[in-house]
Amino acid sequence: MANGSSDHSESFVKIPPIKFTKLFINGKFVDSISGKTFEAVDPRTGEVITRVSEGDGEDIDLAVKAARHAFDHGPWPRMSGYERGRILMKFADLIEENMEELAALDTINGGKLFSLCKVLDIPGAARILRYYAGAADKIHGTVLKLSKGLQGYTLREPIGVVGSIIPWNFPTIMFFMKAGPALAAGCTMVVKPAEQTPLSALYYAYLAKLAGIPDGVLNVVNGYGETAGAAISSHMDIDKVSFTGSTEVGRKIMTAAAGSNLKPVSLELGGKSPLLIFDDADIDHAADIAFKGIFFNKGEICVASSRVYSKGIYEKIVKKLVEKSNAWVVGDPFDPRVHQGPQTDKKQFEKILTYIEHGKREGATLLTGGKHLGKKGYYIEPTIFTDVEEDMIIAKEEIFGPVMSLMKFETMEEAIKRANTTTYGLAAGVITKNLNVANTVSRSIRAGVIWINCYTAFDLDCPYGGYKMSGFGRDYGLDALNQYLQIKSIVTPIHDSPWH
């Protein structure tokens, strides 16, 4: 199948049995209170893999009670940072020991490339844990020199019970982007994985217990956004919510949090990220960055470079992109020859195809792709549109799939203006050999991360997050850790001062 070819086949790897399908609350796997379950589907075929317990508000309440008790009375927030760090290091070791099985779960449940999961997602989870484990015993306050005969200092304390709602495009990485800093800070958690991809999250809950994380500290409740997710957002005993997903859902979470106990919220939301290619760019390098910037992970990545702008070398870039598209293999994500697996679920698959039809109707030129592939499963050809205008739906709205819009610009000033013509502000890319152009453009684009002569170049030390409707708060780096900490100031009078 594809622009290359690979049939659906399980001959490439032995699919492990599904071990964990219930909710994980207070250190135990339990059925949902309602007894309801929902289907976990294999996007390679559209067939049901298994059924998992469906948690709702009652189950979230039970999980929050466990997390609350673990925070208020349990050992986790009271351990030294060194002790927490040791347990998180053990957790990371266990993840690496079970890498094959975890990678297979994200492949059969999310359509992710098995080969990439083994070199990127699963080892990445272990690295995130080790990074924050190393920071756990370095959480310090400051000594304050105060006026008026006072002395003071600050403490950095864990914020409390954290509700984390994670998306389906990177089920493993996103789990630990939130759990890593929150657990290192001494918080307890209730995690709702995406209903499309709950299987690896439940496995991580099991490994957390094996690593020695106390009962109640990390709870995982499968369920739907409108029930379990809404219950997390509005729960009076959750002290903070961290969410990655769509801007539309982010609004609802923020409203619910404000309407309950005014809990702080971190939101990493949608994007419609521009990539600006200037005339001095190396053609092959620029085309490679542009292609992978949107087609990596089948376009299901919030920072995807879905709007590509170039100038005098536009036609050469187009030619290179067509060549790359023709060599791009779509098929079974267990096949090591494949570059792109299926979209995560049927709903997303159909949404992407609808956007492609919008692009054709609005007058954009379909350069490559545009069709689904195969007789079963949720496969879509890498799709490139030229002659795209800024007011077209495909140029304005986040598609979250393998669809690129190619556009032209004349001057640097025009490029900056058009890059900023979006309600989003998550990421952007600049390809140029001119340092002045790179500096000017990167400082002028309103986005949380700007990549120069590279793209999707993530690093644990480098925080990223959004401007505008792409949200607020930062993941990665120590900035993420600080989001799970409160600052407390303590003030005392100095002896013989007027305050004594």
N, C-alpha and C positions, 0 to 999 in steps of 0.2 A: 504494500500500500504506500502511497505518498507521492512526493516529488523525488523520492527514492523509493524504497519499498520494504515493508516488514509486516508480516501477518501477525494476528493475535495468537500467541502461543505461550504456553507456560513451560516449554522445553528449555528455556534459557536459565531458569532458576527454580528451585523447589520452593513452592509457596508454603510458608509455615501455617500451622493451624492457628485459628484466632483464640487466644487464651482469655482475654479480658473484655467483657461486654457490659458489665454492670456499672453502677455509679461507685465512686470511691469516696467514702465519707468516714472521717474519724479513724482512719487506718484500716478500714474494711471495705471489701466489695459487697455492695448491697443492691437489691432490686429497688426500683423507684417505688414511692409510696402508692402511686396509682396503679402500678403493675404494667403500665404502658411501655411499649417498645417501638422503635422505628428502624427502618432499613438502612444498613450501610451498603453502598452500591459500588461496584467496580466500574470505573468510567471507561475501561478498555472494552467492556462488553455491554454495559448497562444492566448487568445482572446483579442480583442481591448476593452479597458475600455472607452476611450474617444479620442478626437483629441486635440492637443495643438498647439498654434501658433508657427511657425518656424521662428525664427529670423535669420538674416544673417548680412553681413557687414554693410548694411544701418541702421539696427536696433541697432547694437552695436554702431555705430557712434552717433545715437540719444541719446542712454543711456550715452555714454561718455560725450556728450555735457551737459546733465543734471547733471552728477556727477562733471564735471569740474566747472560748474556755482555754484553748491552747495558748492564746496570746495573753490573757489576763492572769492565768494561773500556771501555765506550763513552763517547761524549761527553755524552750527555743529562744525567746527574746532575752532570757536571763543568762544564757550561755555567754562565755567570752567569744569574741569574734573569731579567735583562733579555733575554738571547738566547732563553731558553725562551719568555718572554712574547711576543717578536716572532713566533716560529713559531706559537704558539697563536693570535695575532691573525690571521695569514695563514690558518690553518685555519678560523677563524670567517668570514673573507671568502669562502672557497671554499664553505662551507656555504650562505651567502646567495646566491651565484652559481648554485647548483644547487637552489634551493629548490623549484621546481615538481616536479622529478623525485623529490626526497627525500620531499616531501609525498605524492606519488602512491604511492610504495613503502609508506609506513605506512598508506595507505588501502586498497590492494589486499591487503596482507598482514595488517593488523590491524583493518580495519573502522573506522578513525578518520575523522572528518569531514575531507575535503580542505580545506575553507575554514578550519577551525580549525588544522589542521597548518600552513597557510601564515601564519597570524597569531600562532600560539602555540608549537607544538612546534618547528618548524625555526628560526624567529628566536630562540626561547628557548635552543636549543642554542648558537647563536652568542653570545648574551648571557652564558651560563654560561662559555664559553671566555674571553671578554673579561674577565669579572669575575676569574677566577683568573689569567689572564695578567697582569692589573694587580697581582695580589698576589705574583707569582713573585719579584720583586726586592725584596720587603719582608719576607722571612722572616729574622727576626733572633733571636739569643739575647739573654741578659742578662748584665750584669756583676754579680758577687756580692761583697758585703762579708762576708768570712768571719771567724771568730774564730781565735784561736791562731796569729796570724802567718801566715795563709794568704790568698791571693787566688784568685779563681776566676771562671769565666764558663761560660755554656752555649752549645752549638751546637744548632741545629735541623737535622737531617739527614733526607733521604728515607728512608722505612722499608725500601724495597727493591723486590722483585717483588710486585706486587699482583694477586690473582685477583679479578675482578669477575664476578658472576653477576646478570644483569639480567632483569627481568620483561617480559611481553608487553603490558601495558596502556599504557605510555608508552615505546615502544622507543627513541625518540630522546632524550627528556628524561632518562630514567634512564641511558642510555649516558653522557651528558655530566655528569650529577650525580656520577658516579664518576670518569670520565676527566678532567674539568676540574681538580679539586683534586689528583688523583694525579699527573697530568702536570706541573702547575705546581710541585709539590713536588720533582720530579726523579725520580719513581718510573718503573719500567717495568711493563707490564701484560699480562695474558692475560685477555681478555674473552670470556665465553660468553653470547651473546645467547639469549633464550628461543627454544626450538625452533619456537614458533609464528610468531615475527616476526624472522627473521635478516636479511632483505634490506637494510634501511637500515644496519645495523651494518657489513655488508661494504662498502657504499658509503662509510661514514665512514672505514674503514680505508684505502681507496683515496685519499680526500682528505687523510688524515693524511700519507701518503707525498708527495703533491703539495706539501703545505705545508712539507715539509722535516723532518718528524719522522724521526729516524734509524731504520734497519732494526732490528727486534727490540724497539723501545720499546713499540709498540702492536700486539699480536697478537689476532686474532679467530678463535675456534674454535667453529663451530656444532656442536651436539650435544645430547643429552638429559641431563637432570639426573642420572639414576642412573648415567651413565657419565662424560661429560665434566665435569659439575658435581661429582660425587663425587671425581673425580681432582684437580680444583682444590682442594677442601676438605682433602684428605689429603696433598697434595704437600709433600714435605720442603723443597723449594727455593722455595716461595712463602712470602713473609714476612707477608702479611696477606690476609684475604678480606673483601670487601664484598658483601653480598647484600641484595636487595630481593625479597620474595615472601611465601609463606605461612609461618605459624608452624610448621607441621609440618615443612617443608623446613628452616627455620631451625634447628630442633633437631638435625637430621641433620648440618648443616654445622658447627655448634658442636661436636658430638661428634667428628666427623672431624678437625677442627682440633686439638682437645685430644688426640686419639689419635696425632697425628703430631708436629709440632714446636712445639706450643703456640702457634701463630700467633694474633695478635689477630684478632678478628672484629667487623665492624660489621653489625648486622642491623636492617633496617627491615621489619617484618612486618605481620601482619594488623591489622584494626581493626573495631570495631563502634561507631562514633562517635555520641554523643548530641547532639541539637540541642534546647535548652530555650527555648521561646517563652513569655514572660511576658505577663500580661494587658494591660500598657501598650504592647505592641508595635503598630506600624502593620501592619494585617492584610495589605495588598497586599505590603509589603516583606518581611514574615515568610514569607508563602506563597511568594514568589519565591525567597528564600534556601533555604527547605526543599526546594522542588522541584528547583532546580538543584544543590543540595548532594548529592542522590542520583542524579539522572538525567543529570548531566553525564558525558560519556564513557561513556554507557550503563551507568553504575553501576560500571564497572571502574576504581575509584579507591580506594586504601587508606584515605583519610580520609573516604570517603562518609558523609554524615549519614543513616545507614540507620535510626536510632531517633529519631523526632521526638516530643517531649513538649510538650503545651500544657495550659493551665489553663481559665479561664472562656471563652476565645475559641476553644475547640476546634472547635465546630460551624462557626464562620465560616471557620476555617482549612481544614477539610475541604471546604467548598463551593468555596473558591478553588482548592484543589489539584485538584478534579475539573475545574474550568474549564480549568486549565492543562494537565491531562492530555489533555483533548479537543482542545486546540489544538496538541498536541505531534506533530510529524511524524516518523515512523520510515520509513526507506527508504534508497535508494542514497546512500552517504556522499559521492559526487561531486556530487550535486544540491545546489546552494546553498540550496534551500528546506528541506532536511532538518535536523532537530535531533538525531537519534539513528540511528546506523548499526547494523550487525549486531554481535553478540557476537564475540569474537576467534576462537573455534574451536568445533567441535561438542561437545567435552567440556564446556566451560564453559556453553554453551547448554543442554545437557541437565541439567547440575548445577543451574542456575538454575530450570528448569522443575520439577525434583524438589523444590526448596525451596518453590516456590509451592504444589505439591500438599500438602506438609507443613503449610503455613500453613492451608490449607482444612480438612485433616483434624483439625487441633488446635483448630479452632473460631474462628479469626480470620475476620473478615468481609472478603471481597474487594470493595473499593470500586471499583477500576478495573483494567482490564488483565487480566493473568494468562495470556495465550495467546501462542503464537508467531504470527508474521505471514508471509504469503507461502507460495509453494510450494517455494521453494528459498532457501538462505541461512539465517543464524542470527539472525533478527530476533525480538525479544520486546517485547511492549507494555509501556509504563511501568505498573508494578503497585503499587497502594497497598492495604495492609491496615489496617483499623481493629479495635477490640476485641482488641488484641494484649496478651497477658500476658507478664511477664518470663520465665516458665519455658518459653515456646514456643521451638522450635528457630529460627524466623525472627527471634526477638528476641535469641538468644544467639550464633548462629553467623554468621560472615562469609559472605554470599551472593556478593558481588562481582558484582552485576548490578543491573538497574533495579527493585529491590523495596524499598519503604518500609514501615516499621512505625510506625503512629500510636498514641500512648498518652497518658494523662492523668496530671496530678499536682495535688495540692491546695496544698502549701506549698513554700517554697523549700528547706527542709530535706529534704523528701521528694524533690524534684527532684534535689538533689545526691546523695542516697543512691542513687537509681535510676540516675542517670548513671554512678555508680561501680560499679554491679552488673554488672560484666563482667570477663572475664579480660584484656581488651585495654585499651590506654591510649594511642592514637595521637593523636586529635584530639577536639575538642568545640566546640560553638557555643552562644552565649547571645544571645538577642534581647530587649532591654529598653531603656527610656529611663532607668531608675533606676541611677545610677552605683554606689550602695551594693550593689545586687543584683548588678550586673555584676562588681564587685570581689570580692564574697564568693564568688560561684559560681565565677569563674575561678580563684580561689586554692584552691578546695576540690575541684575535679575533678582527678583524677589522670590527666593526659594531657599529651603533649608539646607540643601547640599548642592554644590556646583562641582562637577567633575571636569577637569581640563585634560584633554587628550586621553581620556579613559572614560569608562562608564560602569555603573554598578560596582565600583571599587570600594566595597565596605571593609571596615576594620573595627575591631572591638574598641579601640581607643578613640574612634571618631564618632561623636554623637550625630544623629540625624533625626529629622522630624520636619514638620511643615510650617509654612507661612499661610496666611489667608485661610481658605476653606479646606486646606490640607491638614488642619488641626494645630495642636500645640503640645508642648512637652517633647522630650527627647529620649530616644532609645540609644543604647550603647554608650560607652564611656562612663566616667564617674558622674556625668550629668544625670544619667538614668538612675544610678544609685541614690542620688540626692532627692529624687522624686518620691522615694519611699521612706524618707527621714523627715522628722519634725525638728525644728530648732527651738530649744528651750533656753531662756536666759535666766541666770540666777545671780542675784545682786545682794551684797551685804555691806553694811557700813564699816569703814576702817575705824579702829579704836581711837577714841578722842576726837573723832570728827563731829561736826554739828549734828549728824544723823544718829549718833550713838546714844 
